[in-house]
Amino acid sequence: MNDQKYDIIIFGATSFVGQIMTRYIKQQFNDNSLSWAIAGRSKEKLKKLTKEINGSEIETIVADANDENAINAMCKRTKVVVSTVGPYALYGSTLVKVCAETGTHYCDLTGEPQWIRKMQDQYENLAKKNSAWIVNCCGFDSIPSDLGVHFLQQKALKKTGQNCNKINMRVLKMKGGASGGTIASIINVLKEASRDSKLRKELKNPYSLCPPSHNFTLFQSNIKVSYDEEYKNWVAPFIMAAINSRVIHRSNALSGNSYGTDFLYEEAVLMGKGNIGKWKAHCINIGLASVMAGLIIPPTRWLLQNYILPKPGEGPSKKEQLSGEYELLFTGTTSSGTKVKCRITGDQDPGYGSTAKMLAQSAICLAKDVPKNTKGGFWTPATIMGDKLTKRLIDHAGLDFEIIEP
């Protein structure tokens, strides 16, 4: 029997996102209504963090990502471990293994589909056996997209009696710096894929995170540059679309294909009207393709990592976090042709400030809101937390979900 002293433990509290999340939870729970601790591999850095935020009462736990004994001892002391230690393919597997073994609930902010698939294959049966809830992708990728679709489907069902079998998400506004941790994860995926033809094939499959029995009948395609008739705008690829669409298709599968076996979902960025919008869309497309190609080739990857792209642990200032924002538009179409629209907004930069709040509220939701008799396994944010998390994000994390009337 685990001695669950804490509701949550933040593992990787001294990382860039971990520090933001630690400060946020300290501010939110000064009333001691949440029992929590922070963990990481450096005792000195943990103590420095508690001193900086006047959190002398916060317990610190020393545990290295690769020290299974230390990870085991940590997990046995808490209901939920929330991890910011990435790239997860390099540093996250031991923690997922131990959580599945000990029945400890877990959430993270990974966007690494190949690693999630590997963890599902290795530990899903163990997680089910020990009633551990494993929830990946609890940051900007993929909570706004996953919960946005969940929210829109509920509204469509109430309004029309049907779910939407097609939903498009468009990024109208996004202000904030690129995440060094996300860049490091992308680099690691590309390095793995360059050596593994099986992985390259897997990364082309939008249903790669779904159970084998999903029975979906249509193949999801990715947007490049195209004209969106709905918004009368040119659109460009959205870098998060690959992971977001996988999570949403898994949500559909885990919910008994409630969105339909012919459900399609796509994401893109609105770039503007006319020739200027078209030119911007092509520039974004070429730029993304060039960066991805550059990251595959070792010499250009070295140049990009060392002189251009942000490094893990680097991020925007507090002022930049607070001045960041995003606005996402969702358009759903039912099989009868009725359209339903919603908007999701966030009040801080997506990669850091908003992500830290979403991840924190996900961990708290798992610890306090999800029924204890919920089955173990690998869940998505929408399927295990759904409306409960949506409410937390609206009440405490600066997100807003609203239906847009035609």
HELIX and SHEET records of a PDB file:
HELIX    1   1 PHE A   16  GLN A   28  1                                  13    
HELIX    2   2 LYS A   43  GLU A   52  1                                  10    
HELIX    3   3 GLU A   68  CYS A   75  1                                   8    
HELIX    4   4 TYR A   88  TYR A   91  1                                   4    
HELIX    5   5 SER A   93  THR A  102  1                                  10    
HELIX    6   6 PRO A  113  LYS A  129  1                                  17    
HELIX    7   7 ILE A  143  THR A  160  1                                  18    
HELIX    8   8 GLY A  180  ARG A  195  1                                  16    
HELIX    9   9 SER A  197  LEU A  203  1                                   7    
HELIX   10  10 ALA A  241  LEU A  254  1                                  14    
HELIX   11  11 GLY A  274  ILE A  296  1                                  23    
HELIX   12  12 PRO A  298  LEU A  303  1                                   6    
HELIX   13  13 LEU A  304  ILE A  308  3                                   5    
HELIX   14  14 LYS A  318  SER A  323  1                                   6    
HELIX   15  15 PRO A  350  SER A  354  3                                   5    
HELIX   16  16 THR A  355  LYS A  368  1                                  14    
HELIX   17  17 PRO A  381  ILE A  384  1                                   4    
HELIX   18  18 GLY A  386  HIS A  396  1                                  11    
SHEET    1   A 7 GLU A  59  VAL A  62  0                                        
SHEET    2   A 7 TRP A  36  GLY A  40  1                                        
SHEET    3   A 7 TYR A   6  PHE A  11  1                                        
SHEET    4   A 7 THR A  78  SER A  83  1                                        
SHEET    5   A 7 HIS A 105  ASP A 108  1                                        
SHEET    6   A 7 TRP A 133  VAL A 135  1                                        
SHEET    7   A 7 GLY A 377  TRP A 379  1                                        
SHEET    1   B 7 SER A 226  ASP A 228  0                                        
SHEET    2   B 7 ASN A 233  PRO A 237 -1                                        
SHEET    3   B 7 LEU A 264  GLY A 272 -1                                        
SHEET    4   B 7 CYS A 164  LYS A 175  1                                        
SHEET    5   B 7 GLU A 325  THR A 334 -1                                        
SHEET    6   B 7 LYS A 339  GLY A 346 -1                                        
SHEET    7   B 7 LEU A 399  ILE A 404 -1                                        
END                                                                             
